[in-house]
């Protein structure tokens, strides 16, 4: 009889967990947690049948992710979906488990475990999908000693969708980094650079009380000689959209506002930006990975390229396991790099002799999805003086993404000015939405709330905590704050905006009367209001979001 002995093909769990976290930073671990929340939002959006573009959400409006950090814990909470029973039982914490979600970004089945093992020693999860709720607490010792399962506790549902995951008893890496002020700034910058496109679509991400602004330079659409696009599907089924052109802030000799100093400031942002399923992986890259075949030369000045990879099976996307780099070992990138090299070389060849011509370029600068910068004089780059516009608004170059605002702008571009009553209400609503969106995207929303709290307290009417929780600023609050914070406006447009906010303050009583009291208004009066305030509205809508420093 042949003797047989059992051979152990198992694994030491602690060793595997340590290996998974040995080359990942604390920041990347936190991004793993955010990836899971975004995937939850996408599942929820898809289940509601809301609009998708190339399989990805057109809008994340209404979804929020919040990070809270202190000296011994990190908590991530979201209102994105909540976990179903089967997902919690079999997938979320199972190392290497695959789920069937299309267009995912949390692809490797290790996100929560890897983040937990890197950051702390004790975890606590509360999840509620509106129909059922669970809680689960565990430690590293539990994971090391228990081969398969831990028990989650079924809780009473709140009827709301949310997840809360807290990690405490921090590791030495966690303690060291969380206590470093510079690290916190790096975390915020990484979140902005990785999820900037999701934020542009309406997702809100908070670190403490700071709302992360959107990110992503846009391509000038007016310089057509240097602009090109490609769209194709790789042999393994990855969809690729490529766009190249001139950076929105780069100007040519002969343009208004051109200086060498300003252009030198733009150069660090030039290069290729690579995106996988709406998650930005590379920024301003000039390496062999993106087909760059030479050292930097002035003939590349102003170059900006975006590469969007999308695929139902995220394993086929050309990123690495940490989602921090692109690999030429992946088939999708090998095919794409050749095209990027061709486009980069074409740009350099044309730019070598390119001369800016005002008559051809119209002075308009706008980017992908309608964004970009406005001209040098706000509200005055249109061919006709605005008192002669037949519609409430002319064509505009929308630089901030917000579905409601864009819908209002579209209506204002369609409605005849002879309907002065409706136009007046719409014009006021445009200001209210544009100011609100702009202030929130630049991370100044809490500043306005605090101003109102202080004003009411000074008047002997302090807000209760419940009132503070439910308070939303009015248009008058926004106008007051802007009047007192003129540095909110870019210095290039400060004079026009100061005049605009002063005039809006003057006319707001009339507009409020139309909306709230049913006051009548004629088209002549409305034209005067528009004439005196349009420069401000143009700034709010047509200029790029500034980094809040």
HUFENPE-V382928 format. One record per residue. N is the residue number from 1. RES is the residue in one small letter. PSI is psi as a letter, one per 40 degrees, with the letter a starting at -180 (* if undefined). Layout:
# HUFENPE-V382928
N&RES&PSI, N&RES&PSI
This chain:
# HUFENPE-V382928
1&x&h, 2&x&h, 3&x&h, 4&x&i, 5&x&i, 6&x&h, 7&x&h, 8&x&h, 9&x&e, 10&x&a, 11&x&i, 12&x&h, 13&x&d, 14&x&d, 15&x&d, 16&x&d, 17&x&d, 18&x&d, 19&x&d, 20&x&d, 21&x&e, 22&x&d, 23&x&f, 24&x&h, 25&x&i, 26&x&d, 27&x&d, 28&x&d, 29&x&d, 30&x&d, 31&x&d, 32&x&d, 33&x&d, 34&x&d, 35&x&d, 36&x&d, 37&x&d, 38&x&d, 39&x&d, 40&x&d, 41&x&d, 42&x&d, 43&x&d, 44&x&d, 45&x&d, 46&x&d, 47&x&d, 48&x&e, 49&x&f, 50&x&i, 51&x&h, 52&x&i, 53&x&h, 54&x&f, 55&x&e, 56&x&i, 57&x&h, 58&x&d, 59&x&i, 60&x&f, 61&x&h, 62&x&e, 63&x&h, 64&x&i, 65&x&h, 66&x&h, 67&x&h, 68&x&h, 69&x&i, 70&x&a, 71&x&e, 72&x&e, 73&x&i, 74&x&h, 75&x&h, 76&x&h, 77&x&i, 78&x&i, 79&x&f, 80&x&d, 81&x&d, 82&x&i, 83&x&h, 84&x&i, 85&x&d, 86&x&d, 87&x&d, 88&x&d, 89&x&d, 90&x&e, 91&x&d, 92&x&d, 93&x&e, 94&x&h, 95&x&h, 96&x&e, 97&x&h, 98&x&h, 99&x&i, 100&x&e, 101&x&h, 102&x&i, 103&x&f, 104&x&i, 105&x&e, 106&x&g, 107&x&e, 108&x&e, 109&x&f, 110&x&e, 111&x&d, 112&x&d, 113&x&d, 114&x&d, 115&x&d, 116&x&d, 117&x&d, 118&x&d, 119&x&d, 120&x&a, 121&x&e, 122&x&h, 123&x&i, 124&x&h, 125&x&h, 126&x&h, 127&x&h, 128&x&h, 129&x&e, 130&x&e, 131&x&d, 132&x&i, 133&x&i, 134&x&i, 135&x&i, 136&x&h, 137&x&i, 138&x&i, 139&x&i, 140&x&d, 141&x&d, 142&x&d, 143&x&d, 144&x&d, 145&x&d, 146&x&h, 147&x&d, 148&x&c, 149&x&i, 150&x&i, 151&x&h, 152&x&i, 153&x&h, 154&x&h, 155&x&i, 156&x&h, 157&x&i, 158&x&e, 159&x&e, 160&x&i, 161&x&h, 162&x&i, 163&x&i, 164&x&h, 165&x&h, 166&x&h, 167&x&h, 168&x&a, 169&x&g, 170&x&i, 171&x&i, 172&x&d, 173&x&d, 174&x&d, 175&x&d, 176&x&d, 177&x&d, 178&x&d, 179&x&e, 180&x&h, 181&x&d, 182&x&d, 183&x&d, 184&x&d, 185&x&d, 186&x&d, 187&x&d, 188&x&d, 189&x&d, 190&x&d, 191&x&d, 192&x&d, 193&x&d, 194&x&d, 195&x&e, 196&x&d, 197&x&d, 198&x&d, 199&x&d, 200&x&d, 201&x&e, 202&x&e, 203&x&h, 204&x&h, 205&x&h, 206&x&h, 207&x&h, 208&x&b, 209&x&e, 210&x&h, 211&x&h, 212&x&h, 213&x&i, 214&x&i, 215&x&i, 216&x&h, 217&x&i, 218&x&i, 219&x&h, 220&x&h, 221&x&e, 222&x&d, 223&x&g, 224&x&d, 225&x&d, 226&x&e, 227&x&i, 228&x&i, 229&x&i, 230&x&i, 231&x&h, 232&x&i, 233&x&h, 234&x&i, 235&x&d, 236&x&e, 237&x&e, 238&x&h, 239&x&h, 240&x&h, 241&x&h, 242&x&h, 243&x&h, 244&x&i, 245&x&a, 246&x&h, 247&x&h, 248&x&d, 249&x&e, 250&x&h, 251&x&i, 252&x&i, 253&x&h, 254&x&e, 255&x&i, 256&x&h, 257&x&e, 258&x&h, 259&x&i, 260&x&d, 261&x&d, 262&x&d, 263&x&d, 264&x&d, 265&x&d, 266&x&d, 267&x&d, 268&x&d, 269&x&e, 270&x&i, 271&x&a, 272&x&h, 273&x&h, 274&x&h, 275&x&h, 276&x&h, 277&x&f, 278&x&e, 279&x&h, 280&x&h, 281&x&d, 282&x&i, 283&x&h, 284&x&f, 285&x&h, 286&x&f, 287&x&i, 288&x&d, 289&x&d, 290&x&f, 291&x&e, 292&x&h, 293&x&e, 294&x&i, 295&x&i, 296&x&h, 297&x&i, 298&x&d, 299&x&e, 300&x&e, 301&x&h, 302&x&e, 303&x&h, 304&x&h, 305&x&i, 306&x&h, 307&x&h, 308&x&h, 309&x&h, 310&x&i, 311&x&i, 312&x&d, 313&x&h, 314&x&e, 315&x&d, 316&x&e, 317&x&i, 318&x&f, 319&x&i, 320&x&a, 321&x&d, 322&x&e, 323&x&f, 324&x&e, 325&x&i, 326&x&i, 327&x&h, 328&x&e, 329&x&e, 330&x&h, 331&x&d, 332&x&d, 333&x&d, 334&x&d, 335&x&d, 336&x&d, 337&x&d, 338&x&d, 339&x&d, 340&x&d, 341&x&d, 342&x&d, 343&x&d, 344&x&d, 345&x&d, 346&x&d, 347&x&d, 348&x&d, 349&x&d, 350&x&d, 351&x&d, 352&x&d, 353&x&e, 354&x&h, 355&x&h, 356&x&h, 357&x&h, 358&x&d, 359&x&d, 360&x&d, 361&x&e, 362&x&e, 363&x&e, 364&x&h, 365&x&h, 366&x&i, 367&x&a, 368&x&i, 369&x&f, 370&x&e, 371&x&a, 372&x&a, 373&x&i, 374&x&i, 375&x&a, 376&x&d, 377&x&h, 378&x&h, 379&x&e, 380&x&e, 381&x&e, 382&x&i, 383&x&d, 384&x&i, 385&x&i, 386&x&e, 387&x&e, 388&x&e, 389&x&h, 390&x&d, 391&x&i, 392&x&d, 393&x&i, 394&x&a, 395&x&h, 396&x&i, 397&x&g, 398&x&h, 399&x&e, 400&x&h, 401&x&h, 402&x&h, 403&x&d, 404&x&d, 405&x&d, 406&x&d, 407&x&d, 408&x&d, 409&x&d, 410&x&d, 411&x&d, 412&x&d, 413&x&e, 414&x&d, 415&x&h, 416&x&i, 417&x&e, 418&x&d, 419&x&g, 420&x&d, 421&x&d, 422&x&d, 423&x&d, 424&x&d, 425&x&d, 426&x&d, 427&x&d, 428&x&d, 429&x&d, 430&x&d, 431&x&d, 432&x&d, 433&x&d, 434&x&d, 435&x&d, 436&x&d, 437&x&d, 438&x&d, 439&x&d, 440&x&d, 441&x&d, 442&x&e, 443&x&f, 444&x&e, 445&x&d, 446&x&d, 447&x&d, 448&x&d, 449&x&d, 450&x&d, 451&x&d, 452&x&d, 453&x&d, 454&x&d, 455&x&d, 456&x&d, 457&x&d, 458&x&d, 459&x&e, 460&x&e, 461&x&g, 462&x&i, 463&x&i, 464&x&i, 465&x&d, 466&x&d, 467&x&d, 468&x&d, 469&x&d, 470&x&e, 471&x&h, 472&x&h, 473&x&i, 474&x&i, 475&x&d, 476&x&d, 477&x&d, 478&x&d, 479&x&d, 480&x&d, 481&x&d, 482&x&d, 483&x&d, 484&x&e, 485&x&g, 486&x&e, 487&x&e, 488&x&d, 489&x&i, 490&x&i, 491&x&d, 492&x&d, 493&x&e, 494&x&d, 495&x&d, 496&x&d, 497&x&d, 498&x&d, 499&x&d, 500&x&d, 501&x&d, 502&x&d, 503&x&d, 504&x&d, 505&x&d, 506&x&d, 507&x&e, 508&x&d, 509&x&d, 510&x&d, 511&x&d, 512&x&d, 513&x&d, 514&x&d, 515&x&d, 516&x&d, 517&x&e, 518&x&f, 519&x&i, 520&x&i, 521&x&i, 522&x&i, 523&x&d, 524&x&d, 525&x&d, 526&x&d, 527&x&d, 528&x&d, 529&x&d, 530&x&d, 531&x&d, 532&x&e, 533&x&e, 534&x&d, 535&x&d, 536&x&d, 537&x&d, 538&x&d, 539&x&d, 540&x&d, 541&x&d, 542&x&e, 543&x&i, 544&x&i, 545&x&h, 546&x&i, 547&x&h, 548&x&h, 549&x&*
